[in-house]
Amino acid sequence: MRRIGLALAWTMLTLSVVFLLAPLAVTIAVSLSPSPVFELPRDELSLIWYRQIGALDGLLPSVLLSLEVAAIATAVSLVLGTLAAIAVVRGRFPGREAITTFLVSPLMLPGLVLGIALLQYFRSLGLREALPTLLLAHVLVVLPYVMRTLTGGLSLFDFTLLDAARTLGLSWPRAVLQVMVPVLAPSFLTGGLFGFLSSVDNYPVSIFLTDVYHKTLPIQLLQYIGESPDPTIAAVSTLMIGLTVLVLILGERLVGLDRMAGV
Amino acid sequence: MRRLRPAGVGLLSLPATIYFLLLFAVPLAVLLAESLHDRSGWTLAHYTRFFTTPYNWGVVGRTLRVAVLCTLFCTLLGYPAAFALARTRSLLQSALIAALLLPLSVSVIVKAFGWTVLLRGNGVVNQALQALGLTDAPLRLLFTEAGLLIGITNIFLPFMVLPLFAVVRQLDPRLTEAAATLGSTPLHGFLTVTLRLTLPGLIAGITLVFSLSIAAYVIPTLLIGDTYQTLPTLIATSFLYLQDPGKGSVAGVTLLVLSLATIIASAALSRRFTGRGR
């Protein structure tokens, strides 16, 4: 019975890993095949689809727009989120838990609902331009990640260390800079990185705020897949997988895989 | 600690809270108001129109059906997998966690694209099925419910495994041994000890997967298309193509209510089974 249980557990784990990696593996394989009809490479590998990326209409502007929106939204979120996290971890006021829940709640609610709510709200305010509305909306996408990792990091931080540093003669700003910042930097960076990634990847909120001239990367990608799917999309996707691997390696160095996985 | 005094430090939460009030809470309130409003004033007309159309009930039913099946498949795969993951040694364990984190972090559009390639008539899945002799002719997988379920289970499986792993790794194996020594059968031991102790992780995983899968939009759009509408695709078409904000708002409020109900039910469940809130 015990042995059957273990065998079952191992089978399911193996199946899960193969299943999870399959769509990534096939995307990479197809991008390296010379065949134009999504075949796995047989005899030779080819980079022809990577050379075709430059010919994709509208890809570069969408990448730049996504990076711009994500960078600004992440910067704003890091400032607002850090302040709020310090407040709820250090403060002793009623409603701290409610504020924490409120500021991470976009993670649990359907993004599409937030998207249509913002669409109607901005329209009623007469705000119709894509860039400002995207920026305002993406702070709501990024801030929950910052808030979640920083409240975790701050609740582990021993604030009496700051007093100790002051007693030892450090000025207040130096104490914060030399004691608090290095300890909190990992949660700060992971919160920022994951928030940034989720902004670059966001579809359900952006789709209602973009227009013909301002398409973010996911919206442009989905349009390519809908219109003319060819292995060039696989090449772009492979580059995105590569970027994600880089971010994960960076995160592993900063805080370790365990904490990134939240376990 | 003069500068970070507990009394004044609470004010630091004001900027973020005001931002979220103005750009998160108020817009959701506006959406609710919009669903209860038309040119003539306050009305329930959008709701009666939405819920007296049998097609829309079908959409709600399909959304729930896909979410329930996805949660079921994720549980069947993820629950045993978390136990195996907790038993691995450190190096293999890190590699396996990386194998869970990578698909989790890769864009959902990339994964959905990968599945459109895998599931096509002459795609890898069909070639494998034919090579194994399981089928003679290629199966139609893309644009079917089976294809949708494969894709959506794939997207949300890590959200089941990770919270379960967090609980299972802290499980003391001596507890089940103790149960066995005290004369408990393996099944009884599993139900009374192991399942009960892992319940918080299971509830967390089920809540995450269910509330994410009722809201999934990209996967149904790419893997099954407009012929099989779920609440999210109905919301998007109402606003983007039909220009029918009344219908879209009601569908949006319905989806919001469903996900809030999921979260509340899950909080109540974990309090009931663990004696404490999460």
HADDOCK unambig.tbl for C-alpha pairs under 7 A between the chains (distance, minus, plus):
assign (segid A and resid 8 and name CA) (segid B and resid 80 and name CA) 6.72 0.50 0.50
assign (segid A and resid 9 and name CA) (segid B and resid 80 and name CA) 4.23 0.50 0.50
assign (segid A and resid 9 and name CA) (segid B and resid 81 and name CA) 5.08 0.50 0.50
assign (segid A and resid 9 and name CA) (segid B and resid 83 and name CA) 6.17 0.50 0.50
assign (segid A and resid 9 and name CA) (segid B and resid 84 and name CA) 5.14 0.50 0.50
assign (segid A and resid 10 and name CA) (segid B and resid 81 and name CA) 6.47 0.50 0.50
assign (segid A and resid 10 and name CA) (segid B and resid 84 and name CA) 5.37 0.50 0.50
assign (segid A and resid 12 and name CA) (segid B and resid 77 and name CA) 5.42 0.50 0.50
assign (segid A and resid 12 and name CA) (segid B and resid 80 and name CA) 6.15 0.50 0.50
assign (segid A and resid 12 and name CA) (segid B and resid 81 and name CA) 5.09 0.50 0.50
assign (segid A and resid 13 and name CA) (segid B and resid 81 and name CA) 4.07 0.50 0.50
assign (segid A and resid 13 and name CA) (segid B and resid 84 and name CA) 6.44 0.50 0.50
assign (segid A and resid 16 and name CA) (segid B and resid 77 and name CA) 6.62 0.50 0.50
assign (segid A and resid 17 and name CA) (segid B and resid 99 and name CA) 6.52 0.50 0.50
assign (segid A and resid 19 and name CA) (segid B and resid 154 and name CA) 6.89 0.50 0.50
assign (segid A and resid 20 and name CA) (segid B and resid 103 and name CA) 6.32 0.50 0.50
assign (segid A and resid 20 and name CA) (segid B and resid 154 and name CA) 5.92 0.50 0.50
assign (segid A and resid 21 and name CA) (segid B and resid 103 and name CA) 6.62 0.50 0.50
assign (segid A and resid 23 and name CA) (segid B and resid 111 and name CA) 5.56 0.50 0.50
assign (segid A and resid 23 and name CA) (segid B and resid 114 and name CA) 4.28 0.50 0.50
assign (segid A and resid 23 and name CA) (segid B and resid 115 and name CA) 5.59 0.50 0.50
assign (segid A and resid 24 and name CA) (segid B and resid 111 and name CA) 6.44 0.50 0.50
assign (segid A and resid 24 and name CA) (segid B and resid 114 and name CA) 6.28 0.50 0.50
assign (segid A and resid 26 and name CA) (segid B and resid 114 and name CA) 6.26 0.50 0.50
assign (segid A and resid 27 and name CA) (segid B and resid 114 and name CA) 5.25 0.50 0.50
assign (segid A and resid 38 and name CA) (segid B and resid 117 and name CA) 6.60 0.50 0.50
assign (segid A and resid 80 and name CA) (segid B and resid 15 and name CA) 6.32 0.50 0.50
assign (segid A and resid 80 and name CA) (segid B and resid 16 and name CA) 5.19 0.50 0.50
assign (segid A and resid 81 and name CA) (segid B and resid 16 and name CA) 6.62 0.50 0.50
assign (segid A and resid 83 and name CA) (segid B and resid 12 and name CA) 5.12 0.50 0.50
assign (segid A and resid 83 and name CA) (segid B and resid 13 and name CA) 5.95 0.50 0.50
assign (segid A and resid 84 and name CA) (segid B and resid 12 and name CA) 5.57 0.50 0.50
assign (segid A and resid 84 and name CA) (segid B and resid 13 and name CA) 3.81 0.50 0.50
assign (segid A and resid 84 and name CA) (segid B and resid 16 and name CA) 6.34 0.50 0.50
assign (segid A and resid 87 and name CA) (segid B and resid 9 and name CA) 5.27 0.50 0.50
assign (segid A and resid 87 and name CA) (segid B and resid 10 and name CA) 4.49 0.50 0.50
assign (segid A and resid 87 and name CA) (segid B and resid 11 and name CA) 6.85 0.50 0.50
assign (segid A and resid 87 and name CA) (segid B and resid 12 and name CA) 5.32 0.50 0.50
assign (segid A and resid 87 and name CA) (segid B and resid 13 and name CA) 5.36 0.50 0.50
assign (segid A and resid 88 and name CA) (segid B and resid 10 and name CA) 6.60 0.50 0.50
assign (segid A and resid 90 and name CA) (segid B and resid 6 and name CA) 5.85 0.50 0.50
assign (segid A and resid 90 and name CA) (segid B and resid 9 and name CA) 6.85 0.50 0.50
assign (segid A and resid 91 and name CA) (segid B and resid 6 and name CA) 4.35 0.50 0.50
assign (segid A and resid 91 and name CA) (segid B and resid 7 and name CA) 6.35 0.50 0.50
assign (segid A and resid 91 and name CA) (segid B and resid 9 and name CA) 5.47 0.50 0.50
assign (segid A and resid 91 and name CA) (segid B and resid 10 and name CA) 4.91 0.50 0.50
assign (segid A and resid 92 and name CA) (segid B and resid 6 and name CA) 5.48 0.50 0.50
assign (segid A and resid 92 and name CA) (segid B and resid 7 and name CA) 6.50 0.50 0.50
assign (segid A and resid 93 and name CA) (segid B and resid 10 and name CA) 6.72 0.50 0.50
assign (segid A and resid 109 and name CA) (segid B and resid 256 and name CA) 6.97 0.50 0.50
assign (segid A and resid 109 and name CA) (segid B and resid 259 and name CA) 6.58 0.50 0.50
assign (segid A and resid 110 and name CA) (segid B and resid 215 and name CA) 5.25 0.50 0.50
assign (segid A and resid 110 and name CA) (segid B and resid 256 and name CA) 6.86 0.50 0.50
assign (segid A and resid 112 and name CA) (segid B and resid 232 and name CA) 6.81 0.50 0.50
assign (segid A and resid 113 and name CA) (segid B and resid 252 and name CA) 5.40 0.50 0.50
assign (segid A and resid 113 and name CA) (segid B and resid 256 and name CA) 6.92 0.50 0.50
assign (segid A and resid 117 and name CA) (segid B and resid 27 and name CA) 5.12 0.50 0.50
assign (segid A and resid 117 and name CA) (segid B and resid 28 and name CA) 5.45 0.50 0.50
assign (segid A and resid 117 and name CA) (segid B and resid 30 and name CA) 6.90 0.50 0.50
assign (segid A and resid 117 and name CA) (segid B and resid 31 and name CA) 5.11 0.50 0.50
assign (segid A and resid 118 and name CA) (segid B and resid 27 and name CA) 5.64 0.50 0.50
assign (segid A and resid 121 and name CA) (segid B and resid 27 and name CA) 5.42 0.50 0.50
assign (segid A and resid 121 and name CA) (segid B and resid 30 and name CA) 6.60 0.50 0.50
assign (segid A and resid 163 and name CA) (segid B and resid 1 and name CA) 6.00 0.50 0.50
assign (segid A and resid 201 and name CA) (segid B and resid 107 and name CA) 5.66 0.50 0.50
assign (segid A and resid 218 and name CA) (segid B and resid 109 and name CA) 6.95 0.50 0.50
assign (segid A and resid 222 and name CA) (segid B and resid 109 and name CA) 6.94 0.50 0.50
assign (segid A and resid 237 and name CA) (segid B and resid 110 and name CA) 5.55 0.50 0.50
assign (segid A and resid 241 and name CA) (segid B and resid 106 and name CA) 6.03 0.50 0.50
assign (segid A and resid 244 and name CA) (segid B and resid 105 and name CA) 6.58 0.50 0.50
assign (segid A and resid 244 and name CA) (segid B and resid 106 and name CA) 6.07 0.50 0.50
assign (segid A and resid 245 and name CA) (segid B and resid 102 and name CA) 6.85 0.50 0.50
assign (segid A and resid 261 and name CA) (segid B and resid 101 and name CA) 6.76 0.50 0.50
assign (segid A and resid 261 and name CA) (segid B and resid 162 and name CA) 6.81 0.50 0.50
assign (segid A and resid 263 and name CA) (segid B and resid 162 and name CA) 6.73 0.50 0.50
assign (segid A and resid 263 and name CA) (segid B and resid 163 and name CA) 6.80 0.50 0.50
assign (segid A and resid 263 and name CA) (segid B and resid 166 and name CA) 4.63 0.50 0.50
